[in-house]
Amino acid sequence: MKKRNKALVSLLLILFFVIGIFSTIVKAEPNKKEETNVTEAGLNVDARSALLMEPTSGKILFEKNSNEKLPPASVTKIMTMLLAMEAVDSGRVKMSDKVTVSENSKKMGGSSMLLDTGEVRSVEDLIKGIGIASGNDAAVAMAEYLAGSEDAFVKLMNEKASQLGMKNTSFKNCTGLSAAGHVTTAYDIAIMSKELLKHPAILKYTGTYMETISEGRKSPIGLVNHNKLVRFFKGCDGLKTGFTDEAKYCISATATRDGVRMLSVVMGSPTFKVRNKDASMLLNYGFSKFECKKLLSKGADVEKITLNKQGDRFFIAKAKEDLNIIVEKGKDSKVTKKCIVDTNRKAYKANEVVGHCEVYVNGELVGKTKIYSDRDVKKAGVFENLKNNFTKILDKGI
């Protein structure tokens, strides 16, 4: 009996041991899988959320929790700068326009360009203050100038976000200071950053490391860029950093090398060093995957445009400027061109812009260039068309 009990106990111990080993193996699998997701493409990103995009095509090369809603801190000011640049480029306002700083702007906390109440600064000065020094006072002064009040401007920010398809974004202010419900995602930040890059003049400011504004002041304003990658990462020229206790360290960083531009977004980093490390690693990864190829040189023949069925009236469409495209290294890319010509003209003059040429890579529009006629040529008139048609009829009858 004792032997049977000992055997039973031994069997139970062996069984528990086997179950324990099996349980450990099963539990290990999910952890291993989760780690693979974090280190996608061999990149170990420590930030809570991140995304890497090739902004010309919008192709996403890496993402980690890219749709998680998080506070963006001063990265918010990308939208503030976008609305400002749209107003400038549309001609609604000028860089030289003068803005009077309000008490409301002056009293803003956080990062500042040290504006005084009643001080008069140009739109360009304010853009410098936003893009370089991340000035909350400059952002509010700009908002009030463009929309009348910060609240009205925030409404425009959210309308623009909706237009761009930023589905997980809600702005409560134009600065990024902590506010309940003021959230966005790495993906949405990439979308508005891509849109801001359509206004390349902004890079003149976001890519500046240090600037001094002295006009009209006894004490000059010294601006220092919070984005240290502008100084230490080759080709970096923007766009915006951010930090609050709630958001931690965030950045939307962009850089260009050998004609290729990359955009990386990092949110929720524990330190600014981790933030910069992650952003730099993502940018370098992007540069390793893409290259720039010249498709058309300025003045190159693009396409023969015929103006009649006989083909004896035509012009050669030529490229107005160089056209470069961004393609993935080592991959076959199908490149196609499509010329869009103004067909309402009765005549085309030499060297006159007559339309544009669109370039597609694997079916996606990646660039366009204006085209011009290489000669003077007129379309056939009514009587000439009748004559040609009559001649065709006679030829068929014969």
C-alpha positions in Angstrom: 0.0 0.0 0.0 2.8 2.4 0.9 4.6 1.5 -2.3 1.4 2.4 -4.3 1.1 5.7 -2.5 4.7 6.6 -3.1 4.3 5.7 -6.8 1.2 7.9 -7.0 2.9 10.9 -5.4 5.9 10.5 -7.7 3.5 10.4 -10.7 1.8 13.6 -9.5 5.1 15.3 -9.0 6.2 14.4 -12.5 2.9 15.6 -13.9 3.1 19.0 -12.1 6.7 19.4 -13.4 5.6 18.8 -17.0 2.7 21.1 -16.7 4.9 23.8 -15.3 7.4 23.5 -18.1 4.6 23.6 -20.7 3.0 26.6 -19.0 6.3 28.5 -19.1 6.7 27.8 -22.8 3.2 29.0 -23.7 3.6 32.2 -21.7 7.0 32.9 -23.3 5.5 32.9 -26.8 3.4 36.1 -26.5 6.3 38.0 -25.0 8.5 37.0 -27.9 5.8 38.1 -30.4 5.3 41.4 -28.7 9.1 42.1 -28.8 9.1 41.4 -32.5 6.4 44.1 -33.0 8.5 46.6 -31.1 11.7 45.8 -33.0 10.0 45.8 -36.4 12.5 46.3 -39.2 15.3 45.8 -36.7 14.5 49.1 -35.0 14.2 49.2 -31.2 12.2 52.3 -30.5 11.9 53.2 -26.8 9.3 55.9 -27.2 5.7 55.1 -26.5 4.6 55.9 -30.1 6.5 56.5 -33.3 6.2 56.6 -37.1 8.5 57.0 -40.1 7.2 58.3 -43.4 8.6 59.1 -46.8 6.6 62.4 -47.3 6.6 62.6 -51.1 4.5 59.5 -51.5 3.2 59.3 -47.9 4.6 55.7 -47.6 4.9 54.6 -44.0 8.1 52.6 -43.3 7.7 52.0 -39.6 5.1 52.6 -36.9 4.7 51.8 -33.2 1.3 52.6 -31.6 1.0 55.2 -34.3 -2.8 55.6 -33.7 -2.7 55.9 -29.9 -4.1 59.2 -28.7 -1.5 61.1 -26.7 -0.8 64.8 -25.7 1.5 66.3 -28.3 2.9 69.3 -26.3 4.5 72.0 -28.6 4.4 69.7 -31.6 0.9 71.2 -31.7 2.5 74.3 -33.2 3.0 72.5 -36.5 -0.7 73.2 -37.2 -0.2 76.7 -36.0 2.6 77.2 -38.4 0.7 75.5 -41.2 -2.2 77.9 -41.0 0.2 80.8 -40.8 2.1 79.6 -43.9 -1.2 79.0 -45.8 -2.2 82.6 -45.0 1.1 83.9 -46.2 1.3 81.8 -49.4 -2.2 82.7 -50.4 -1.5 86.4 -50.1 -4.0 86.9 -47.3 -1.2 88.2 -45.1 2.4 89.3 -45.7 5.6 88.4 -43.8 6.1 92.1 -43.3 2.6 92.7 -41.7 2.8 94.2 -38.2 1.2 92.5 -35.2 0.6 94.2 -31.9 1.2 91.8 -28.9 -1.7 91.5 -26.5 -1.7 91.1 -22.8 -3.1 87.6 -23.4 -0.1 86.7 -25.5 2.3 88.1 -23.0 1.0 86.2 -20.0 1.4 82.7 -21.7 3.4 80.3 -19.6 6.0 77.8 -20.8 8.5 78.4 -23.6 8.5 82.1 -24.7 10.2 84.5 -27.1 9.8 87.1 -24.3 7.4 89.5 -26.0 6.0 92.5 -24.2 2.5 93.7 -24.1 2.0 96.4 -26.9 5.2 95.3 -28.7 4.9 95.4 -32.4 6.4 92.5 -34.3 6.2 91.3 -38.0 4.5 88.1 -39.0 7.9 86.8 -39.9 9.3 87.6 -36.4 6.4 85.6 -34.9 7.0 82.6 -37.2 10.6 82.7 -36.1 9.5 82.8 -32.5 7.2 79.8 -33.1 9.5 77.7 -35.3 12.8 78.3 -33.5 12.1 79.1 -29.9 8.7 77.4 -29.6 7.3 80.6 -28.2 3.8 80.2 -26.7 3.5 84.0 -26.7 4.3 84.1 -30.4 1.8 81.4 -31.2 -1.0 83.2 -29.4 -0.1 86.5 -31.0 -0.2 84.8 -34.4 -3.5 83.1 -33.7 -5.1 86.4 -32.6 -3.8 88.2 -35.7 -5.1 85.5 -38.1 -8.5 84.7 -36.5 -9.2 87.5 -34.0 -8.9 85.2 -30.9 -7.1 82.0 -29.9 -10.5 80.3 -29.6 -11.5 81.2 -33.1 -8.0 80.1 -34.3 -8.3 76.7 -32.5 -11.6 76.2 -34.4 -9.7 76.7 -37.7 -7.1 74.2 -36.4 -9.6 71.5 -35.9 -11.4 72.2 -39.2 -8.0 71.9 -41.0 -7.3 68.7 -39.1 -10.6 67.3 -40.2 -9.9 68.3 -43.8 -6.6 66.5 -43.7 -8.2 63.3 -42.3 -6.6 63.6 -38.9 -9.3 61.5 -37.3 -7.8 61.1 -33.8 -6.9 64.7 -33.2 -8.6 67.3 -31.0 -6.9 70.7 -30.4 -7.8 72.8 -27.4 -5.2 75.5 -27.9 -2.6 76.7 -30.4 0.4 76.1 -28.1 0.3 72.6 -26.9 0.1 73.5 -23.2 -1.6 70.7 -21.3 -5.4 70.8 -21.5 -8.1 68.1 -21.1 -8.9 66.5 -24.4 -5.9 68.0 -26.3 -4.7 64.9 -28.0 -3.4 63.6 -31.3 -1.4 60.6 -32.7 1.9 60.0 -34.3 0.1 59.2 -37.6 -1.9 62.5 -37.5 1.2 64.5 -36.7 2.9 62.9 -39.7 -0.1 64.0 -41.9 0.0 67.7 -40.8 3.8 67.7 -41.0 3.6 66.4 -44.6 1.2 69.2 -45.3 3.4 71.8 -43.8 6.3 70.6 -46.0 4.3 71.8 -49.0 5.3 75.2 -47.8 9.1 74.8 -48.0 9.7 78.4 -46.8 9.0 77.3 -43.3 12.2 75.2 -43.3 14.2 78.5 -43.4 12.9 79.1 -39.8 12.6 75.6 -38.4 16.0 74.7 -39.7 17.7 77.7 -38.0 19.6 76.9 -34.8 20.1 80.4 -33.5 18.6 83.8 -34.4 18.6 87.3 -32.9 15.8 89.8 -33.3 16.8 93.3 -32.4 14.7 95.7 -34.5 12.7 98.0 -32.3 14.0 96.6 -29.1 16.5 97.9 -26.5 17.3 94.3 -25.5 17.6 91.9 -28.5 15.6 88.7 -28.5 17.8 85.6 -28.7 16.2 82.6 -30.1 17.6 79.1 -29.7 16.1 76.1 -31.4 14.7 73.4 -29.1 15.4 70.8 -31.9 19.1 70.0 -31.4 19.0 67.6 -34.4 19.1 70.8 -36.5 22.6 71.3 -35.3 23.8 67.7 -34.9 22.0 65.5 -37.4 23.1 65.9 -41.0 20.4 67.4 -43.2 17.8 68.1 -40.4 15.8 71.3 -41.0 12.7 70.9 -38.9 10.1 70.6 -37.8 9.1 70.8 -34.1 9.8 69.5 -30.6 7.6 69.4 -27.6 7.6 68.7 -23.9 5.3 68.8 -20.9 5.2 66.6 -17.8 2.1 64.9 -19.2 3.3 64.4 -22.8 7.0 63.7 -22.0 9.4 64.4 -24.9 7.9 64.5 -28.5 9.2 65.5 -31.9 8.3 65.7 -35.6 11.8 65.6 -37.2 12.5 65.9 -40.9 15.8 65.8 -42.8 17.0 65.6 -46.4 20.0 63.8 -47.9 21.0 63.4 -51.5 17.5 64.6 -52.7 15.6 62.3 -50.3 13.5 63.7 -47.5 12.4 61.6 -44.5 9.9 62.4 -41.7 9.9 60.8 -38.3 7.5 61.3 -35.4 8.2 60.3 -31.8 5.8 60.7 -28.9 6.1 60.0 -25.2 9.9 59.6 -24.8 11.2 59.5 -21.2 14.1 61.9 -22.0 15.1 64.2 -24.7 18.1 62.0 -25.4 15.9 59.0 -26.0 13.6 61.2 -28.2 16.6 62.3 -30.4 18.0 58.9 -30.5 14.8 57.3 -31.8 14.1 60.1 -34.3 17.7 59.9 -35.6 17.5 56.1 -35.9 14.3 56.3 -37.8 15.5 58.9 -40.2 18.7 57.0 -40.9 16.7 53.8 -41.6 14.6 55.7 -44.1 17.6 57.1 -45.9 19.0 53.5 -46.2 15.8 52.4 -48.0 15.1 55.2 -50.5 17.0 57.1 -53.2 16.5 60.0 -55.5 16.5 59.6 -59.3 16.4 62.4 -61.9 13.6 61.6 -64.3 13.6 64.8 -66.4 16.2 67.6 -66.8 15.2 71.2 -67.4 14.5 71.6 -71.1 14.3 67.9 -71.9 11.7 66.6 -74.4 8.7 65.1 -72.6 6.2 64.3 -75.2 5.1 65.0 -78.8 1.7 66.7 -78.7 -0.3 66.4 -81.9 -3.1 68.9 -82.6 -4.8 67.2 -85.6 -5.5 63.7 -86.9 -3.1 64.1 -89.7 -0.3 64.6 -87.3 1.3 67.5 -89.2 0.4 70.1 -86.6 2.2 69.4 -83.3 4.7 70.7 -80.8 7.2 69.0 -78.5 6.4 69.5 -74.8 9.5 70.3 -72.8 10.2 70.2 -69.1 10.2 73.7 -67.4 12.4 72.4 -64.6 14.2 69.3 -63.3 12.0 66.5 -62.1 13.3 64.1 -59.5 11.5 61.1 -58.1 12.0 59.1 -54.9 12.1 55.4 -55.3 12.8 52.4 -53.0 16.3 51.0 -53.4 16.6 47.6 -55.0 12.9 47.4 -56.1 11.5 47.5 -59.6 9.4 50.6 -60.0 7.1 51.2 -62.9 7.3 54.8 -63.9 4.7 56.4 -66.1 4.2 60.0 -67.4 1.0 61.8 -68.2 0.9 65.2 -69.9 -2.0 67.5 -69.1 -2.2 70.2 -71.8 -4.5 73.2 -72.0 -6.7 72.2 -75.0 -8.7 75.4 -75.0 -6.0 77.3 -76.8 -6.2 78.0 -80.5 -2.5 78.5 -80.7 0.6 77.7 -78.8 3.7 79.9 -78.6 7.3 78.9 -78.3 8.6 78.8 -74.6 5.0 79.4 -73.3 3.8 77.1 -70.5 1.0 75.0 -71.9 0.3 72.5 -69.0 2.1 70.1 -66.8 3.4 66.6 -66.8 2.5 64.2 -64.0 4.8 61.3 -63.0 3.5 58.1 -61.4 5.5 55.4 -59.6 3.6 52.1 -59.4 0.4 54.0 -60.0 1.0 56.7 -57.3 1.5 60.3 -58.2 5.0 61.3 -57.0 5.7 64.6 -58.8 4.8 67.0 -61.5 6.6 69.6 -63.6 5.3 72.4 -65.9 5.7 71.9 -69.6 6.2 74.4 -72.5 5.9 74.3 -76.2 9.1 74.3 -78.3 7.5 76.2 -81.2 4.8 78.4 -82.5 1.9 76.4 -83.8 -1.8 76.9 -84.5 -4.7 74.5 -84.3 -6.4 73.8 -87.6 -9.4 76.1 -88.3 -12.9 75.1 -89.2 -12.4 75.3 -93.0 -9.2 73.4 -92.8 -10.9 70.6 -90.9 -13.8 70.5 -93.4 -11.2 70.3 -96.2 -9.4 67.4 -94.5 -12.7 65.6 -93.9 -13.8 66.1 -97.5 -10.5 64.8 -98.8 -10.9 61.7 -96.6 -14.3 61.1 -98.1 -12.9 61.4 -101.7 -10.0 59.1 -100.9 -12.4 56.4 -99.5 -14.6 56.8 -102.6 -11.7 56.2 -104.9 
